[in-house]
């Protein structure tokens, strides 16, 4: 099948998945915090994207369905984000939110570009770099589980899976293969995605370190230190 013939099929698949994502967004109650439906959508995409990309890579399947899963999600979620934030307020949003927007726009653009040029971008033995990037979504389900429940277990699973999939796996496997088996222009184009993962992990690490409990001296130790200070004075 030619690349030109695959594009209409991708468009149809994106439309079908977009309907499913939109349905999920409207069926799940927003909850007391008004965001449960968004969190559920994000979690569902993380699971479906991870499963579809893994199956596609393992069995060497056509990438249309896997790519459509994420393109449709990023499109639906981007519209929901703009609707929630307000178009006029986009430039005044906090840094982490702007990073979400950058991630979505990047994923939409390069997902389409890498699909259309799939036959020439990377070596056939590697396949579509976008599908490999989709495997990073394995941490998303745990992240949104944590957002819904504040579970310590979910938080630990998110932090560990984020490091293993988006830092370790990218650094050890995906980035070396992209740089050696893909065209230089597309290597440059994919680099912001990998940089963003490192930036996110840095932010996660900072948040974890700032929320870590600080050991406090017992009253007996504080009393002893105070007495010694008075004696020295």
C-alpha positions as YAML, in Angstrom:
chain: A
units: angstrom
residues:
- id: 1
  name: UNK
  ca: [0.00, 0.00, 0.00]
- id: 2
  name: UNK
  ca: [1.38, 3.43, -0.99]
- id: 3
  name: UNK
  ca: [1.85, 6.20, 1.57]
- id: 4
  name: UNK
  ca: [-0.76, 8.30, -0.24]
- id: 5
  name: UNK
  ca: [-3.31, 5.51, 0.12]
- id: 6
  name: UNK
  ca: [-2.58, 5.15, 3.84]
- id: 7
  name: UNK
  ca: [-3.41, 8.78, 4.68]
- id: 8
  name: UNK
  ca: [-7.20, 8.51, 4.09]
- id: 9
  name: UNK
  ca: [-7.23, 5.32, 6.15]
- id: 10
  name: UNK
  ca: [-5.38, 7.13, 8.94]
- id: 11
  name: UNK
  ca: [-7.88, 10.00, 8.77]
- id: 12
  name: UNK
  ca: [-10.79, 7.57, 9.10]
- id: 13
  name: UNK
  ca: [-9.12, 5.80, 12.02]
- id: 14
  name: UNK
  ca: [-8.42, 9.12, 13.75]
- id: 15
  name: UNK
  ca: [-12.07, 10.13, 13.31]
- id: 16
  name: UNK
  ca: [-13.30, 6.86, 14.82]
- id: 17
  name: UNK
  ca: [-10.97, 7.05, 17.80]
- id: 18
  name: UNK
  ca: [-11.83, 10.73, 18.29]
- id: 19
  name: UNK
  ca: [-15.49, 9.77, 18.61]
- id: 20
  name: UNK
  ca: [-14.60, 7.21, 21.28]
- id: 21
  name: UNK
  ca: [-12.41, 9.67, 23.22]
- id: 22
  name: UNK
  ca: [-15.11, 12.36, 23.03]
- id: 23
  name: UNK
  ca: [-17.73, 9.87, 24.21]
- id: 24
  name: UNK
  ca: [-15.56, 8.92, 27.17]
- id: 25
  name: UNK
  ca: [-15.01, 12.58, 27.98]
- id: 26
  name: UNK
  ca: [-18.75, 13.19, 28.12]
- id: 27
  name: UNK
  ca: [-19.84, 9.97, 29.81]
- id: 28
  name: UNK
  ca: [-17.50, 10.07, 32.81]
- id: 29
  name: UNK
  ca: [-18.74, 12.51, 35.51]
- id: 30
  name: UNK
  ca: [-16.51, 15.50, 36.19]
- id: 31
  name: UNK
  ca: [-16.64, 14.82, 39.93]
- id: 32
  name: UNK
  ca: [-16.27, 17.24, 42.81]
- id: 33
  name: UNK
  ca: [-13.01, 18.66, 41.48]
- id: 34
  name: UNK
  ca: [-14.41, 19.03, 37.97]
- id: 35
  name: UNK
  ca: [-11.62, 17.10, 36.27]
- id: 36
  name: UNK
  ca: [-12.29, 13.39, 36.76]
- id: 37
  name: UNK
  ca: [-13.44, 13.03, 33.15]
- id: 38
  name: UNK
  ca: [-10.21, 14.60, 31.85]
- id: 39
  name: UNK
  ca: [-8.07, 12.44, 34.12]
- id: 40
  name: UNK
  ca: [-9.93, 9.30, 33.03]
- id: 41
  name: UNK
  ca: [-9.44, 10.24, 29.38]
- id: 42
  name: UNK
  ca: [-5.71, 10.71, 29.93]
- id: 43
  name: UNK
  ca: [-5.42, 7.39, 31.77]
- id: 44
  name: UNK
  ca: [-7.37, 5.51, 29.10]
- id: 45
  name: UNK
  ca: [-5.14, 6.87, 26.35]
- id: 46
  name: UNK
  ca: [-2.03, 5.92, 28.32]
- id: 47
  name: UNK
  ca: [-3.18, 2.32, 28.57]
- id: 48
  name: UNK
  ca: [-4.50, 1.98, 25.00]
- id: 49
  name: UNK
  ca: [-1.48, 3.74, 23.49]
- id: 50
  name: UNK
  ca: [0.98, 1.54, 25.38]
- id: 51
  name: UNK
  ca: [-0.83, -1.67, 24.45]
- id: 52
  name: UNK
  ca: [-1.37, -0.75, 20.78]
- id: 53
  name: UNK
  ca: [2.21, 0.41, 20.23]
- id: 54
  name: UNK
  ca: [3.69, -2.62, 21.99]
- id: 55
  name: UNK
  ca: [1.58, -5.05, 19.94]
- id: 56
  name: UNK
  ca: [2.39, -3.16, 16.73]
- id: 57
  name: UNK
  ca: [6.13, -3.27, 17.38]
- id: 58
  name: UNK
  ca: [6.22, -6.84, 18.63]
- id: 59
  name: UNK
  ca: [4.28, -8.32, 15.72]
- id: 60
  name: UNK
  ca: [5.48, -5.87, 13.08]
- id: 61
  name: UNK
  ca: [1.95, -4.71, 12.27]
- id: 62
  name: UNK
  ca: [0.89, -1.74, 10.17]
- id: 63
  name: UNK
  ca: [1.21, 1.41, 12.30]
- id: 64
  name: UNK
  ca: [-2.04, 3.09, 11.24]
- id: 65
  name: UNK
  ca: [-4.18, 2.05, 14.21]
- id: 66
  name: UNK
  ca: [-1.48, 2.73, 16.79]
- id: 67
  name: UNK
  ca: [-0.70, 6.19, 15.40]
- id: 68
  name: UNK
  ca: [-4.42, 7.00, 15.12]
- id: 69
  name: UNK
  ca: [-4.94, 6.18, 18.80]
- id: 70
  name: UNK
  ca: [-2.63, 8.98, 19.89]
- id: 71
  name: UNK
  ca: [-3.31, 11.52, 17.14]
- id: 72
  name: UNK
  ca: [-7.03, 11.41, 17.93]
- id: 73
  name: UNK
  ca: [-6.42, 11.66, 21.66]
- id: 74
  name: UNK
  ca: [-4.08, 14.65, 21.39]
- id: 75
  name: UNK
  ca: [-6.58, 16.38, 19.12]
- id: 76
  name: UNK
  ca: [-9.54, 15.82, 21.46]
- id: 77
  name: UNK
  ca: [-7.57, 16.64, 24.61]
- id: 78
  name: UNK
  ca: [-6.07, 19.77, 23.04]
- id: 79
  name: UNK
  ca: [-9.55, 21.08, 22.26]
- id: 80
  name: UNK
  ca: [-10.65, 20.26, 25.82]
- id: 81
  name: UNK
  ca: [-7.60, 22.07, 27.23]
- id: 82
  name: UNK
  ca: [-8.25, 25.22, 25.21]
- id: 83
  name: UNK
  ca: [-11.91, 25.13, 26.20]
- id: 84
  name: UNK
  ca: [-11.01, 24.80, 29.90]
- id: 85
  name: UNK
  ca: [-8.22, 27.41, 29.94]
- id: 86
  name: UNK
  ca: [-9.72, 29.96, 27.59]
- id: 87
  name: UNK
  ca: [-8.01, 31.04, 24.40]
- id: 88
  name: UNK
  ca: [-7.13, 34.48, 25.80]
- id: 89
  name: UNK
  ca: [-5.40, 33.01, 28.85]
- id: 90
  name: UNK
  ca: [-3.01, 30.63, 27.09]
- id: 91
  name: UNK
  ca: [0.08, 32.84, 27.34]
- id: 92
  name: UNK
  ca: [-0.44, 33.46, 31.07]
- id: 93
  name: UNK
  ca: [-0.63, 29.80, 32.07]
- id: 94
  name: UNK
  ca: [1.90, 28.20, 34.42]
- id: 95
  name: UNK
  ca: [4.99, 26.61, 32.92]
- id: 96
  name: UNK
  ca: [3.91, 23.00, 33.41]
- id: 97
  name: UNK
  ca: [0.63, 23.68, 31.60]
- id: 98
  name: UNK
  ca: [2.43, 25.32, 28.69]
- id: 99
  name: UNK
  ca: [4.65, 22.24, 28.50]
- id: 100
  name: UNK
  ca: [1.50, 20.14, 28.15]
- id: 101
  name: UNK
  ca: [0.43, 22.29, 25.20]
- id: 102
  name: UNK
  ca: [3.87, 22.00, 23.61]
- id: 103
  name: UNK
  ca: [3.77, 18.23, 24.05]
- id: 104
  name: UNK
  ca: [0.34, 17.96, 22.41]
- id: 105
  name: UNK
  ca: [1.18, 20.20, 19.44]
- id: 106
  name: UNK
  ca: [4.51, 18.43, 18.93]
- id: 107
  name: UNK
  ca: [2.84, 15.01, 19.10]
- id: 108
  name: UNK
  ca: [0.17, 15.96, 16.57]
- id: 109
  name: UNK
  ca: [2.61, 17.46, 14.08]
- id: 110
  name: UNK
  ca: [5.35, 14.87, 14.22]
- id: 111
  name: UNK
  ca: [2.93, 11.97, 14.53]
- id: 112
  name: UNK
  ca: [1.48, 12.93, 11.16]
- id: 113
  name: UNK
  ca: [4.85, 13.75, 9.57]
- id: 114
  name: UNK
  ca: [6.50, 10.53, 10.69]
- id: 115
  name: UNK
  ca: [3.51, 8.50, 9.50]
- id: 116
  name: UNK
  ca: [3.33, 10.10, 6.05]
- id: 117
  name: UNK
  ca: [7.10, 9.71, 5.53]
- id: 118
  name: UNK
  ca: [7.38, 6.40, 7.37]
- id: 119
  name: UNK
  ca: [9.04, 4.56, 4.47]
- id: 120
  name: UNK
  ca: [11.94, 7.01, 4.21]
- id: 121
  name: UNK
  ca: [12.42, 8.54, 7.68]
- id: 122
  name: UNK
  ca: [14.02, 5.58, 9.48]
- id: 123
  name: UNK
  ca: [15.52, 2.24, 8.60]
- id: 124
  name: UNK
  ca: [12.91, -0.47, 8.07]
- id: 125
  name: UNK
  ca: [14.40, -2.53, 10.90]
- id: 126
  name: UNK
  ca: [13.51, 0.26, 13.33]
- id: 127
  name: UNK
  ca: [10.14, 1.29, 11.94]
- id: 128
  name: UNK
  ca: [8.12, 4.34, 12.90]
- id: 129
  name: UNK
  ca: [9.85, 6.39, 15.61]
- id: 130
  name: UNK
  ca: [6.47, 7.78, 16.73]
- id: 131
  name: UNK
  ca: [5.23, 4.31, 17.67]
- id: 132
  name: UNK
  ca: [8.35, 3.78, 19.76]
- id: 133
  name: UNK
  ca: [7.64, 7.09, 21.51]
- id: 134
  name: UNK
  ca: [4.11, 5.87, 22.27]
- id: 135
  name: UNK
  ca: [5.56, 3.20, 24.56]
- id: 136
  name: UNK
  ca: [6.52, 6.05, 26.92]
- id: 137
  name: UNK
  ca: [2.83, 6.37, 27.79]
- id: 138
  name: UNK
  ca: [3.11, 3.38, 30.13]
- id: 139
  name: UNK
  ca: [3.61, 5.83, 33.02]
- id: 140
  name: UNK
  ca: [0.50, 7.88, 32.18]
- id: 141
  name: UNK
  ca: [-1.98, 5.40, 33.63]
- id: 142
  name: UNK
  ca: [-0.20, 5.42, 36.99]
- id: 143
  name: UNK
  ca: [0.03, 9.22, 36.95]
- id: 144
  name: UNK
  ca: [-3.70, 9.64, 36.49]
- id: 145
  name: UNK
  ca: [-4.45, 6.92, 39.02]
- id: 146
  name: UNK
  ca: [-2.42, 9.03, 41.45]
- id: 147
  name: UNK
  ca: [-4.31, 12.18, 40.45]
- id: 148
  name: UNK
  ca: [-7.64, 10.48, 41.10]
- id: 149
  name: UNK
  ca: [-6.79, 8.80, 44.40]
- id: 150
  name: UNK
  ca: [-3.63, 10.43, 45.86]
- id: 151
  name: UNK
  ca: [-2.49, 6.85, 46.45]
- id: 152
  name: UNK
  ca: [1.12, 6.51, 47.61]
- id: 153
  name: UNK
  ca: [1.40, 3.25, 45.65]
- id: 154
  name: UNK
  ca: [0.20, 4.95, 42.48]
- id: 155
  name: UNK
  ca: [2.65, 7.80, 43.01]
- id: 156
  name: UNK
  ca: [5.55, 5.39, 43.46]
- id: 157
  name: UNK
  ca: [4.55, 3.39, 40.37]
- id: 158
  name: UNK
  ca: [4.27, 6.59, 38.35]
- id: 159
  name: UNK
  ca: [7.68, 7.92, 39.37]
- id: 160
  name: UNK
  ca: [9.41, 4.59, 38.78]
- id: 161
  name: UNK
  ca: [7.67, 3.84, 35.46]
- id: 162
  name: UNK
  ca: [8.32, 7.40, 34.24]
- id: 163
  name: UNK
  ca: [12.03, 7.02, 34.95]
- id: 164
  name: UNK
  ca: [12.26, 3.55, 33.40]
- id: 165
  name: UNK
  ca: [10.25, 4.32, 30.25]
- id: 166
  name: UNK
  ca: [10.91, 7.99, 29.52]
- id: 167
  name: UNK
  ca: [14.43, 8.42, 30.86]
- id: 168
  name: UNK
  ca: [16.21, 5.05, 30.99]
- id: 169
  name: UNK
  ca: [14.56, 3.36, 27.97]
- id: 170
  name: UNK
  ca: [14.77, 6.49, 25.83]
- id: 171
  name: UNK
  ca: [18.41, 7.11, 26.74]
- id: 172
  name: UNK
  ca: [19.62, 3.53, 26.42]
- id: 173
  name: UNK
  ca: [17.57, 2.32, 23.45]
- id: 174
  name: UNK
  ca: [15.30, 4.73, 21.56]
- id: 175
  name: UNK
  ca: [17.59, 7.76, 21.25]
- id: 176
  name: UNK
  ca: [20.64, 5.76, 20.05]
- id: 177
  name: UNK
  ca: [18.51, 3.98, 17.44]
- id: 178
  name: UNK
  ca: [16.84, 7.18, 16.27]
- id: 179
  name: UNK
  ca: [20.19, 8.94, 15.88]
- id: 180
  name: UNK
  ca: [21.77, 6.07, 13.96]
- id: 181
  name: UNK
  ca: [18.83, 4.77, 11.91]
- id: 182
  name: UNK
  ca: [16.78, 7.87, 11.07]
- id: 183
  name: UNK
  ca: [17.39, 10.83, 8.75]
- id: 184
  name: UNK
  ca: [19.25, 13.74, 10.46]
- id: 185
  name: UNK
  ca: [16.40, 16.20, 9.87]
- id: 186
  name: UNK
  ca: [13.95, 13.98, 11.70]
- id: 187
  name: UNK
  ca: [16.45, 13.30, 14.48]
- id: 188
  name: UNK
  ca: [16.52, 17.05, 15.05]
- id: 189
  name: UNK
  ca: [12.73, 17.19, 14.86]
- id: 190
  name: UNK
  ca: [12.30, 14.43, 17.45]
- id: 191
  name: UNK
  ca: [14.81, 15.90, 19.90]
- id: 192
  name: UNK
  ca: [12.34, 18.28, 21.64]
- id: 193
  name: UNK
  ca: [10.25, 15.27, 22.64]
- id: 194
  name: UNK
  ca: [13.18, 13.64, 24.43]
- id: 195
  name: UNK
  ca: [14.30, 16.92, 26.00]
- id: 196
  name: UNK
  ca: [10.77, 17.41, 27.33]
- id: 197
  name: UNK
  ca: [10.89, 14.02, 29.06]
- id: 198
  name: UNK
  ca: [14.10, 14.98, 30.87]
- id: 199
  name: UNK
  ca: [12.59, 18.34, 31.86]
- id: 200
  name: UNK
  ca: [9.48, 16.64, 33.21]
- id: 201
  name: UNK
  ca: [11.55, 14.15, 35.18]
- id: 202
  name: UNK
  ca: [13.57, 17.01, 36.68]
- id: 203
  name: UNK
  ca: [10.33, 18.69, 37.77]
- id: 204
  name: UNK
  ca: [9.05, 15.41, 39.24]
- id: 205
  name: UNK
  ca: [12.31, 14.88, 41.14]
- id: 206
  name: UNK
  ca: [12.20, 18.43, 42.52]
- id: 207
  name: UNK
  ca: [8.61, 17.98, 43.66]
- id: 208
  name: UNK
  ca: [9.41, 14.66, 45.33]
- id: 209
  name: UNK
  ca: [12.46, 16.09, 47.11]
- id: 210
  name: UNK
  ca: [10.56, 19.15, 48.31]
- id: 211
  name: UNK
  ca: [7.73, 17.02, 49.70]
- id: 212
  name: UNK
  ca: [10.02, 14.52, 51.44]
- id: 213
  name: UNK
  ca: [9.64, 14.52, 55.24]
- id: 214
  name: UNK
  ca: [12.34, 16.36, 57.16]
- id: 215
  name: UNK
  ca: [13.71, 14.66, 60.27]
- id: 216
  name: UNK
  ca: [13.16, 16.73, 63.35]
- id: 217
  name: UNK
  ca: [15.14, 16.45, 66.56]
- id: 218
  name: UNK
  ca: [13.32, 14.94, 69.48]
- id: 219
  name: UNK
  ca: [12.37, 17.28, 72.36]
- id: 220
  name: UNK
  ca: [15.06, 15.60, 74.53]
- id: 221
  name: UNK
  ca: [17.79, 16.30, 71.98]
- id: 222
  name: UNK
  ca: [16.62, 19.89, 71.49]
- id: 223
  name: UNK
  ca: [16.57, 20.42, 75.26]
- id: 224
  name: UNK
  ca: [20.09, 18.97, 75.60]
- id: 225
  name: UNK
  ca: [21.44, 21.14, 72.79]
- id: 226
  name: UNK
  ca: [19.81, 24.21, 74.30]
- id: 227
  name: UNK
  ca: [21.33, 23.48, 77.71]
- id: 228
  name: UNK
  ca: [24.78, 23.01, 76.22]
- id: 229
  name: UNK
  ca: [24.48, 26.27, 74.31]
- id: 230
  name: UNK
  ca: [23.60, 28.11, 77.51]
- id: 231
  name: UNK
  ca: [26.55, 26.47, 79.30]
- id: 232
  name: UNK
  ca: [28.95, 27.54, 76.55]
- id: 233
  name: UNK
  ca: [27.58, 31.06, 76.70]
...
